[in-house]
Amino acid sequence: MADGLRIGNIELSSRFFIGTGLYPNPYVQMEAIRASGAQVLTFAIRRINLESTEDDSILQHVQNGQYTYLPNTSGARTADEAVRIARLARASGLSEWIKVEISANERTLLPDPIETLKATEILTKEGFTVLPYTSDDPILCKRLEEAGAAAVMPGAAPIGTGLGILNPYNLGLIVEDAQVPIIVDAGLGSVSDVAQAMELGVSGVLMNTPVAKARDPIGMAQAMRMGIEAGRLAYLAGRIDKKRYASASSGLDAFKLH
């Protein structure tokens, strides 16, 4: 597979991870997911009916085997709570993958670094494929990798803000030092944000709000997909070095009279 992405034991061709919430109706949700080309779907476990997942209002539309589920522990405030939610999801047969998401502040929804690291350590030892959502702290991202995370998911900005990449320098450092995939999660708002993230060398992008809340979610899903593909191709192609002064593309020597 050309330029594939491997997380855990799954090989992916798409670098777009998409959320399933906030869409105006199930039809738009499914058409947007199709337009995105995403193979990984994420959703809050607390929004799922674990007693009967086949009848759940979210999952019943996508239970055809073509997607990898990435349930998340959104709403958890501690590592113990996140671990308990993850265990319930696995016991229901939902997924071995888990996105650890622990927020201690209702206003910013920024991840709790200590509790996130603790939950990652516990769930990794229990055999989960753990993808922790965290802040864009290079040291913390490395610690999560060392704790066994299959991929690390730093936010570009607080969830749902659409502010774009607030600290591209940090994201660049995270990618440079990582031995696991880095997936930018949260805060992106536009195709230019997505392309910038991919040009920094991240392995993929996870988003929900920018697609689901767009005036045309289906069109936006396709646009984001194209932005991810373009940004990845640009990263692999290699941009020119930045210079302080101009240099003519044709070469000034060609215009000199002899």
N, C-alpha and C positions, 0 to 999 in steps of 0.2 A: 504494500500500500504506500503510494507516494506521499511523503510528508504526513504520515499518520500520527495520531496522538494516542498514547497508551496510558491508561490509568488503571491501576490494579491489574486485573486479568482481562480487561476489555480494551480492544483496539477501536478507535473512533476515527472517522473521516471528517466529521464536522467539529469545528472548534467553537460552536455556538451552543451554550447551555441556556435553556430558557425556562422561565417560571410560568406557572399555570393560573395564577390568580389575577384578579382585577379586570378581567375582560368583560365586555358588556353582555355577552351571552356565549353559550357553548359552541355555537357555529363559528363565531368569529375567533374564539379561542383555538379551535382545531385548525381552521384555515391559516391562522397566523403561525401556529406551530409547524404546519406543513411548509409554509412559505419560508420559514426560518431555516429549514433543513436540519434542525437540531435533532440529535439522537439522545440527549440527556434532558429529562424533565425534572424540575424541582418543585416542591410544594411543602407547605408546613404540615407536619404530622398531626398537629392539633386540629387541622381543618378536615382531616380524613376520618371516615367511619371505619375504624379498625375492626369492628365486629363483623362487617360485611363489605370488604373492599370492592368486591365485584359490583356492588350496587351503589357505590359512593358516587356522589354527583360530579366529582372531578375525574375520578379514575375510570368510570364506565365509558368515557368517550375515547380513551387512549389505551385500553387493555387489548391490544392486538399483537403484543410481543415485539414490536419494532423499536421500542424505546427502553432506555435504561433509566430507572427511577433513582432520583437523588432526593430522598425526603430530608427535611431539615428540622432542627429542634427549635425553631423560632418560638419565642415566648418563654424559653427557659432562662432562669436568672442565675442558676448555679450549675456546676459540673454534675452534681448528683442528679439534678432534675433532667439535664440533657441526656445523661446516661440512661436514666429510666425511660425517657421517651424513645431513645434509640432501640432499647431492648424490646419495647412494646411493638415497634415497627417491624423488627426482625421476626418476632414471635408470630406476627400476623402473616408472615410470608411476603411482606412488601418489598424488602430489599436488604442486601448486605451493605449497600453504600449508605453513608450518612454524612450530611453536612452539619457540622457542629456550629450552632449559632446561639451564642449566649450574650444577651444584652442586659446591662445593669442600669442603664439610664433611659427612661422612657422618652425623653426629649430628643436626644441625639441618636439613640439606638446603636451607639458604638459598642463593639464587642469588648467583653471583659477578658483581658489577656491572661490573667492568672487562671480563671475558671476554664477558659478555652483550652489552655495547655493541659490542664489536669484532665479534662474530659477526653482530649485526644489521646493521652497516654493510656487511659483506662480502656477506651473503645478499641484502640489498636491492638492491645493485648488480648482482647476478646474476639479478634478476628474480623472486625469491621473494616471496610474500605473507607477511611476517614478523610473528609475534605473539610478542614476547618475554615470558617470565615473569620478574618482577623483584620486588624488595622495595618496600614502600610509601613510597619516597623521592620526594617531588615533583620534585626537581631531576633525579634519574636518569630518572624517567618522561618528563620533558620532553626530555631528551637522546636517549632512545630514539625518541621521536616525530620529533625533528629528524634522526635518523639514517635515517628512512624507514620505521619500523614502521607497519604498516597498522592495528594496534591495540596497546595496551599492557596487560599483564596483571599488575597488582600483587597480591601475596598479602595476605590479611587476617591470616594467622598462618602459622606453618610448616606444610608439607604434612602432611596426615593427622592433625593434632592436634585438629581440631574445636573450637578455642578461640574461634572467632568473630572479630569485627573488633576487633583490639587497639588500633588507632589510627584511629578514624573521622575525626578532624580531618585527618590526612594524606590519607586517601582523598578527603575533601571538597576539599582543596586541589588534588589531582591532577585531579579532574574539572573543577574550576573553570578550570584553566589548559590543559586538553587541547583539541586540535583533531582528535583521532582517538578512536575508541571506547575506553573503559576497561572491561576485563573483569576482575572480581575472580576471582582464581584461587588456591585453596589456603586451608585453615584454617577454612572455614565448617563448621558442624555441624548447624544446625537451620533450620527454616523462618523463625524470627524473625531469624536472622543474615542470611538471604537477603533478607528484606523490608527489613531495615535497610540493606543494601548498595544495594538498588535505590532506596530513598528518598534516599540520598546522591547519586543522579544517575548512577550507573554505567550503562553500556550493556548489561551482561549479567553472567552468573555462569558459571564453569566449576567443576564438581565431579565427583568420582568416589567417594571413600571414604564420604561421608555417605549416599549412595544404596546403593552396592554392599554395604556392611557393616551396613546397617540390618536389623532383624529381618524386615521386609517391604520388600525393595528396590523392588518395583513400587508399593506404596502410598506409599513415601517419594518416589519419583520424581514421582508425581502431586502430592504435597503440595508439593514444591519448585517444581514448575511453577506451581502456584497462588500460592505465595509470591512468586515472581518477577513474575507478572502483577499481583498486588495491590500490591506495592511500586512497580512502575513506574507504575501508575495513580495511586497516592498521590502520587508525585513530580510527575507531570504536573498533578494537581489542586491541589497546593500546600497545605502544612500551615499552621496558624495560627502566628502569632508567639508565642514564649514570653514570659510576663510574670512579674514577681515577686509580684504580688498578685492576689487573686481578682476576678472580674468576673462578675456574674450574667448568665446568658444571656437572661433575660427583661427585664433592665434594672430597677434599683432604683427609678427614677422612677415606674414603673407602680404601685408600692405606696404611694407617698406620699399622705397625706390632704390635701386642699385645703380 
